Amino acid sequence: MILFLLLLIVAGAIVALYAGQNTATHDVTLWQWHWSAVPDWVPVVLTAAVIAGLFLLYMLYSGVVHGVRVGSMRRRVTTRDSALDDLSHENQRLREENARLRSELSGMDRGVPAADRGTVAESTAGDRPRIAPLYRARRTFGERVRAFFGGREPAGY
């Protein structure tokens, strides 16, 4: 873009120099039109003006396309950032809920201090914390395969 602008400035300077040096006139005929006493620099200036207009249109078009691309990328980035923020909040909430459920499964009551657990459970029979089986992590695939080939597991899982 900057190169095109610099070329336009240089071309304008060259055309101005040409127009200053050539003061003669000619008759110009183009298809069915005829002009008499046209200065020599007018066709050069008209040609340079057409090319400069095309260059300017190209620069405007390129600028608009670039702006649209940058704007759409910015929109995509902000959309993805907000989605990532939502996912991180959801992940944090799920981690907290998972920790709470694991503590319930292991029989730990977070609302009651450890020293008072026995007395609270004895005093109120209806408010006893439920006793769940201990949490056991799922065995890995390798452990299951070793158990199967070691004869400790049946064939159907």
C-alpha positions in Angstrom: 0.0 0.0 0.0 2.7 2.5 1.0 4.6 1.5 -2.2 1.6 2.3 -4.4 1.2 5.6 -2.7 4.9 6.4 -3.2 4.7 5.4 -6.8 1.7 7.7 -7.3 3.6 10.6 -5.8 6.6 9.9 -8.1 4.4 9.5 -11.1 2.6 12.8 -10.3 6.0 14.6 -10.1 7.1 13.1 -13.4 3.9 14.1 -15.1 4.2 17.7 -13.7 7.7 17.9 -15.0 6.6 16.7 -18.4 3.7 19.2 -18.5 6.1 22.0 -17.6 8.5 21.1 -20.4 6.0 20.5 -23.2 3.9 23.6 -24.0 3.1 22.8 -27.6 -0.4 21.9 -28.9 -1.7 19.2 -31.3 -5.0 18.2 -32.8 -6.3 15.0 -31.1 -8.8 12.6 -32.8 -10.2 9.6 -30.9 -12.8 7.5 -32.7 -15.5 10.0 -33.8 -14.3 12.9 -31.5 -11.9 15.6 -32.6 -10.2 18.2 -30.4 -8.0 20.9 -31.7 -5.1 22.8 -29.9 -4.8 20.3 -27.1 -1.6 20.8 -25.1 0.9 18.0 -25.3 0.7 17.2 -21.6 -3.1 16.6 -21.4 -3.1 13.0 -22.7 -0.2 12.1 -20.4 -2.0 13.7 -17.4 -5.3 11.9 -18.3 -3.5 8.5 -18.6 -1.7 9.1 -15.3 -5.0 10.2 -13.6 -6.7 7.0 -14.8 -3.9 4.8 -13.5 -3.7 6.7 -10.2 -7.5 6.3 -9.8 -7.2 2.5 -10.4 -4.3 2.4 -7.8 -6.4 4.3 -5.3 -9.4 2.0 -5.8 -7.1 -1.0 -5.3 -5.7 0.5 -2.1 -9.3 1.2 -0.8 -10.4 -2.4 -1.7 -7.3 -3.9 0.0 -7.9 -1.8 3.1 -11.5 -2.9 3.4 -10.6 -6.6 2.9 -7.9 -6.3 5.5 -10.2 -4.6 7.9 -12.9 -7.2 7.4 -10.4 -10.0 8.0 -9.0 -8.4 11.2 -12.5 -7.7 12.5 -13.6 -11.3 11.9 -10.5 -12.6 13.6 -11.0 -10.3 16.6 -14.7 -11.5 16.8 -13.6 -15.1 16.7 -10.9 -14.6 19.3 -13.3 -12.9 21.7 -15.9 -15.6 21.1 -13.4 -18.3 21.9 -12.1 -16.4 24.9 -15.5 -16.2 26.4 -16.1 -19.9 25.6 -12.8 -20.7 27.4 -13.8 -18.6 30.4 -17.2 -20.3 30.6 -15.5 -23.7 30.4 -13.0 -22.9 33.0 -15.7 -21.7 35.4 -17.7 -24.9 34.7 -14.5 -27.0 35.2 -13.9 -25.3 38.6 -17.5 -25.9 39.6 -17.3 -29.6 38.6 -14.0 -30.0 40.5 -15.6 -28.6 43.6 -18.6 -30.8 43.2 -16.4 -33.8 42.6 -14.4 -33.1 45.8 -17.7 -32.7 47.8 -19.0 -36.0 46.4 -15.8 -37.8 47.1 -15.7 -36.5 50.7 -19.3 -37.7 51.1 -18.4 -41.1 49.7 -15.6 -41.5 52.1 -17.9 -40.7 55.1 -16.4 -37.4 55.9 -19.0 -34.7 56.9 -17.5 -31.3 56.2 -20.2 -29.4 58.1 -19.4 -30.9 61.5 -16.0 -30.6 63.2 -14.1 -33.9 63.7 -14.4 -33.8 67.5 -18.3 -33.4 67.4 -19.1 -36.1 64.8 -19.7 -38.9 67.3 -21.8 -36.8 69.6 -24.0 -35.4 66.9 -24.6 -38.8 65.3 -25.5 -40.3 68.7 -27.8 -37.4 69.8 -29.9 -37.2 66.7 -30.7 -40.6 65.2 -32.7 -39.0 62.3 -29.9 -36.7 61.3 -27.2 -39.3 61.0 -25.0 -38.9 58.0 -25.6 -41.7 55.6 -22.8 -44.2 55.4 -21.8 -44.9 51.8 -19.4 -47.6 50.6 -15.9 -46.4 50.3 -14.9 -44.9 47.0 -12.8 -47.2 44.9 -11.1 -45.8 41.9 -11.8 -47.7 38.6 -9.1 -50.1 37.8 -7.0 -49.3 34.7 -7.1 -51.3 31.6 -3.8 -52.8 32.3 -4.9 -54.0 35.8 -8.0 -55.5 34.3 -6.0 -57.4 31.6 -3.5 -58.7 34.2 -6.4 -59.8 36.4 -8.0 -61.6 33.5 -4.9 -63.5 32.4 -4.0 -64.2 36.1 -7.4 -66.0 36.4 -8.8 -63.6 39.0 -11.5 -62.2 36.6 -14.2 -63.8 34.6 -14.2 -63.3 30.8 -17.2 -61.1 30.7 -16.8 -57.6 32.2 
